[in-house]
Amino acid sequence: MYPGNLLKHLRAFIQTARTGSVSAAAEKLFLSQPSVSQQIRALEEELGRPLFERHGPRMQLTPAGKALLEMARPLIDRIDALPDEFQRRYGSLETGEIRIAAGESTILHLLPSLMMRFRQKHPGIFVHLHNVTGADGLGMIREDEVDFAVGSMLDVPSDIDYQPIWHFNPVLIMSPDHPLARRRKIALTDISPHGLILPPRRLTTYRMIDMVFQSHNLPFRVTLEVGGWEVIKKYVSLGMGISIVTSICITDADREKLVVRDMNEFFPRRSYGVVMRRGAYLSPQSERFIDLMNPELFGG
């Protein structure tokens, strides 16, 4: 097979694998559907194995197709990124864009100072910041809809790379008139009888708290599930319950209306960092953003 044709066939294959549809792949590649189908058939004939199982309009990868995708995607990514990489090494790269996924709390508390530093150093690079939940962020990473995500992970899937950069202490927050507020030292047994305000159970914080209480054979009671640290702090300040959050979200203003106690003795420190698809090739613009993620920036 002529190398130029192989690249075309691999691009058609990768786009079809990403979208699960020949028509969607054709649209992204600005080709006709018959042309994409023909390139996939030619690749299958060359390799001697079927790459897709066809279920109506949906295309699902065979084991051979999954293996090829794992091998081919990094190669095509590097080829497609070659012009930017060349400019980075031999020219001045001050344009382009970055696509970042992050949760609302990360966007509010972790990214503002980073975004300001990046904007000062690279004003010509445009940043798309996607506000997502953990599962949605992983989906965007897997579909290459974002370059990387910034967030926290407990269980890292085999197809994902996680690079922790910052670490923050877990803290218990409560209103000043809560019965536990008068105690300087608080144990898990003290928290157990009181109602907790937590994020939805599908998120990392809830799972971490559940894991710790289970490991100590203690029950815990959730009186309210609500997303976002700012909302949780608001309801805690109103005396509707207590919560366990990460210290990055506690400001000086919060300490005037909330009582904060360190829980590092019982709960693991929370890491935050870069999340990306294993084997993905980062653009030079993305590398420049990640280079600014200094662990000392937040005392992590």
C-alpha positions as CSV (number, residue, x, y, z in Angstrom):
1,M,0.0,0.0,0.0
2,Y,1.3,3.4,-0.9
3,P,2.2,5.3,2.3
4,G,0.1,8.3,1.4
5,N,-2.9,6.1,0.9
6,L,-2.2,4.4,4.3
7,L,-2.4,7.7,6.1
8,K,-5.7,8.5,4.4
9,H,-7.0,5.0,5.3
10,L,-5.9,5.3,8.9
11,R,-7.5,8.7,9.3
12,A,-10.8,7.4,7.9
13,F,-10.5,4.4,10.3
14,I,-9.7,6.5,13.4
15,Q,-12.5,9.0,12.7
16,T,-15.0,6.2,12.2
17,A,-13.8,4.5,15.5
18,R,-14.1,7.8,17.3
19,T,-17.6,8.6,16.1
20,G,-19.0,5.1,15.6
21,S,-20.4,6.2,12.3
22,V,-19.2,6.3,8.7
23,S,-21.4,9.3,8.0
24,A,-20.1,11.3,11.0
25,A,-16.5,10.4,10.0
26,A,-17.1,11.5,6.5
27,E,-18.5,14.8,7.7
28,K,-15.4,15.5,9.9
29,L,-13.0,14.5,7.1
30,F,-14.9,16.4,4.4
31,L,-15.3,13.3,2.3
32,S,-18.2,11.3,1.0
33,Q,-19.6,8.3,2.9
34,P,-18.7,5.8,0.0
35,S,-15.1,7.2,0.1
36,V,-14.7,6.6,3.8
37,S,-16.2,3.1,3.5
38,Q,-13.9,2.3,0.6
39,Q,-10.8,3.4,2.6
40,I,-11.8,1.2,5.6
41,R,-12.4,-1.8,3.3
42,A,-9.0,-1.2,1.7
43,L,-7.3,-1.1,5.1
44,E,-9.1,-4.3,6.2
45,E,-8.0,-6.1,3.0
46,E,-4.4,-4.9,3.5
47,L,-4.3,-6.2,7.1
48,G,-6.3,-9.3,6.4
49,R,-8.7,-8.8,9.4
50,P,-12.1,-7.1,9.9
51,L,-11.8,-3.9,11.9
52,F,-15.4,-3.1,12.5
53,E,-18.6,-5.0,13.3
54,R,-21.5,-3.3,11.5
55,H,-24.8,-3.0,13.4
56,G,-26.9,-0.9,11.1
57,P,-25.5,2.6,11.0
58,R,-23.3,2.0,14.1
59,M,-19.8,0.7,13.7
60,Q,-18.2,-1.1,16.6
61,L,-14.5,-2.1,16.8
62,T,-13.4,-5.7,16.6
63,P,-10.5,-6.8,18.8
64,A,-8.2,-6.3,15.8
65,G,-9.7,-2.8,15.3
66,K,-9.1,-1.9,19.0
67,A,-5.5,-3.0,18.7
68,L,-5.0,-1.0,15.5
69,L,-6.6,2.1,17.1
70,E,-4.2,1.9,20.0
71,M,-1.2,1.7,17.7
72,A,-2.3,4.1,15.0
73,R,-3.9,7.0,16.9
74,P,-0.6,8.2,18.5
75,L,1.1,8.1,15.1
76,I,-1.6,10.1,13.4
77,D,-1.8,12.6,16.3
78,R,1.9,13.2,16.0
79,I,1.7,13.6,12.2
80,D,-1.2,16.1,12.5
81,A,0.6,18.0,15.2
82,L,3.9,18.2,13.2
83,P,3.3,21.8,11.9
84,D,2.7,23.2,15.4
85,E,5.6,21.2,16.8
86,F,7.9,22.5,14.0
87,Q,6.8,26.1,14.8
88,R,7.4,25.6,18.5
89,R,10.9,24.4,17.9
90,Y,11.9,26.7,15.1
91,G,9.6,29.6,15.3
92,S,7.5,31.7,17.7
93,L,4.3,29.9,18.6
94,E,2.0,32.5,20.1
95,T,-1.3,31.6,18.5
96,G,-3.6,28.5,18.5
97,E,-6.0,27.2,21.1
98,I,-6.3,24.9,24.0
99,R,-9.4,22.9,25.1
100,I,-9.5,22.1,28.8
101,A,-12.2,20.3,30.8
102,A,-12.7,20.9,34.5
103,G,-15.3,20.8,37.2
104,E,-17.0,23.9,38.5
105,S,-15.1,23.9,41.8
106,T,-11.7,23.5,40.0
107,I,-12.7,26.3,37.6
108,L,-13.6,28.6,40.5
109,H,-10.8,27.8,43.0
110,L,-7.8,26.3,41.2
111,L,-7.7,27.7,37.6
112,P,-8.2,31.5,38.0
113,S,-4.6,32.3,39.0
114,L,-3.3,29.8,36.3
115,M,-5.5,31.4,33.7
116,M,-4.2,34.8,34.6
117,R,-0.6,33.8,34.4
118,F,-1.1,32.0,31.1
119,R,-2.9,35.0,29.6
120,Q,-0.1,37.3,30.6
121,K,2.5,35.0,29.1
122,H,0.6,33.9,26.0
123,P,-2.2,36.4,25.1
124,G,-2.5,35.1,21.6
125,I,-3.4,31.5,22.6
126,F,-7.2,31.1,22.9
127,V,-8.5,28.8,25.7
128,H,-11.8,26.9,25.6
129,L,-12.7,26.0,29.2
130,H,-15.4,23.4,29.5
131,N,-17.4,23.1,32.7
132,V,-18.1,19.4,33.2
133,T,-18.6,16.7,35.8
134,G,-16.0,13.9,36.2
135,A,-17.7,11.3,34.0
136,D,-18.4,13.9,31.2
137,G,-14.8,15.1,31.3
138,L,-13.5,11.6,30.8
139,G,-15.9,11.1,27.9
140,M,-14.6,14.3,26.3
141,I,-11.0,13.1,26.8
142,R,-11.7,9.8,25.2
143,E,-13.4,11.4,22.2
144,D,-10.5,13.9,21.9
145,E,-13.0,16.8,22.3
146,V,-10.6,18.4,24.8
147,D,-6.8,18.3,25.0
148,F,-6.7,17.5,28.7
149,A,-8.6,18.0,31.9
150,V,-7.7,19.4,35.3
151,G,-9.2,17.7,38.3
152,S,-8.9,15.0,41.0
153,M,-9.1,11.2,40.5
154,L,-9.3,8.3,42.9
155,D,-9.6,5.4,40.4
156,V,-7.6,5.9,37.2
157,P,-8.9,3.9,34.2
158,S,-6.4,1.9,32.1
159,D,-6.8,4.2,29.1
160,I,-6.2,7.4,31.1
161,D,-3.1,9.1,32.4
162,Y,-3.3,11.1,35.7
163,Q,-0.4,13.4,36.8
164,P,-1.1,14.7,40.3
165,I,0.4,18.1,40.9
166,W,-1.2,19.7,43.9
167,H,-2.3,18.2,47.3
168,F,-4.8,19.7,49.7
169,N,-6.0,18.8,53.1
170,P,-9.6,17.6,53.8
171,V,-11.4,19.8,56.3
172,L,-14.7,19.6,58.2
173,I,-16.8,22.8,57.9
174,M,-19.8,23.7,60.2
175,S,-21.7,26.8,61.3
176,P,-20.4,28.5,64.4
177,D,-23.5,27.4,66.5
178,H,-23.1,23.7,65.6
179,P,-22.5,21.4,68.6
180,L,-19.1,20.3,67.2
181,A,-17.9,23.8,66.6
182,R,-16.7,24.2,70.2
183,R,-14.3,21.2,69.8
184,R,-10.7,21.7,68.7
185,K,-10.2,18.0,68.0
186,I,-12.9,16.1,66.1
187,A,-13.0,12.3,65.4
188,L,-15.0,10.3,62.9
189,T,-17.2,9.0,65.7
190,D,-18.1,12.6,66.5
191,I,-19.2,13.2,62.9
192,S,-21.1,10.0,62.5
193,P,-24.4,11.1,64.2
194,H,-24.6,14.4,62.4
195,G,-26.2,15.1,59.0
196,L,-23.7,15.6,56.2
197,I,-24.1,17.8,53.1
198,L,-22.2,16.2,50.3
199,P,-21.8,16.3,46.5
200,P,-23.7,13.7,44.4
201,R,-22.5,10.1,45.1
202,R,-21.1,9.6,41.7
203,L,-18.4,12.2,42.4
204,T,-15.0,11.6,43.9
205,T,-15.7,13.5,47.2
206,Y,-18.7,11.3,48.1
207,R,-16.9,8.1,47.2
208,M,-13.8,9.1,49.3
209,I,-15.9,9.9,52.4
210,D,-17.9,6.6,52.0
211,M,-14.6,4.7,51.7
212,V,-13.2,6.2,54.9
213,F,-16.3,5.6,57.0
214,Q,-16.6,2.0,55.7
215,S,-12.9,1.3,56.5
216,H,-13.6,2.4,60.2
217,N,-16.9,0.4,60.3
218,L,-18.9,3.6,61.0
219,P,-22.2,4.8,59.5
220,F,-22.7,8.2,58.2
221,R,-25.8,10.1,57.4
222,V,-26.4,12.4,54.4
223,T,-29.2,14.9,54.7
224,L,-28.6,16.8,51.5
225,E,-26.8,16.0,48.2
226,V,-25.9,19.1,46.1
227,G,-23.3,19.9,43.6
228,G,-20.6,22.5,44.0
229,W,-18.5,23.6,46.9
230,E,-20.0,27.1,46.9
231,V,-23.5,25.8,47.3
232,I,-22.4,23.3,50.0
233,K,-20.7,26.1,52.0
234,K,-23.8,28.3,51.7
235,Y,-26.1,25.6,53.2
236,V,-23.5,24.7,55.9
237,S,-23.4,28.4,56.9
238,L,-27.2,28.3,57.3
239,G,-26.9,25.5,59.8
240,M,-28.4,22.8,57.6
241,G,-25.6,20.4,58.2
242,I,-21.9,19.9,58.1
243,S,-19.6,18.9,55.3
244,I,-16.1,17.6,54.5
245,V,-14.5,19.6,51.7
246,T,-11.0,20.2,50.3
247,S,-9.0,23.1,51.8
248,I,-8.5,24.8,48.4
249,C,-12.1,26.0,48.4
250,I,-11.8,27.7,51.9
251,T,-11.2,31.5,51.6
252,D,-10.5,34.1,54.3
253,A,-14.2,35.2,54.0
254,D,-15.4,31.6,54.6
255,R,-13.5,31.5,57.9
256,E,-15.4,34.5,59.2
257,K,-18.7,32.6,58.9
258,L,-17.7,28.9,59.1
259,V,-15.7,26.9,61.6
260,V,-13.0,24.8,59.9
261,R,-11.3,21.8,61.3
262,D,-8.5,19.8,59.7
263,M,-9.4,16.2,59.1
264,N,-6.0,15.0,57.6
265,E,-5.8,12.4,60.4
266,F,-8.7,10.5,58.9
267,F,-9.1,11.4,55.3
268,P,-6.4,11.3,52.6
269,R,-5.0,14.4,51.1
270,R,-6.8,15.3,47.9
271,S,-4.7,15.5,44.8
272,Y,-5.4,17.6,41.7
273,G,-3.6,17.5,38.4
274,V,-3.6,16.8,34.7
275,V,-5.9,14.1,33.2
276,M,-5.4,13.0,29.6
277,R,-5.9,10.1,27.3
278,R,-3.1,7.6,27.6
279,G,-0.9,7.9,24.5
280,A,-2.3,11.3,23.5
281,Y,0.0,13.8,22.0
282,L,-0.2,17.2,23.6
283,S,0.0,20.3,21.4
284,P,2.8,22.8,22.2
285,Q,0.1,25.2,23.5
286,S,-1.1,22.6,26.0
287,E,2.4,21.9,27.1
288,R,2.9,25.6,27.8
289,F,-0.2,25.7,30.0
290,I,0.8,22.6,31.9
291,D,4.3,24.0,32.4
292,L,2.8,26.7,34.5
293,M,1.2,24.2,36.9
294,N,3.8,24.7,39.7
295,P,3.2,22.6,42.8
296,E,4.2,25.6,44.9
297,L,1.6,27.8,43.5
298,F,-1.0,26.7,46.1
299,G,1.4,25.5,48.7
300,G,0.8,21.9,47.5
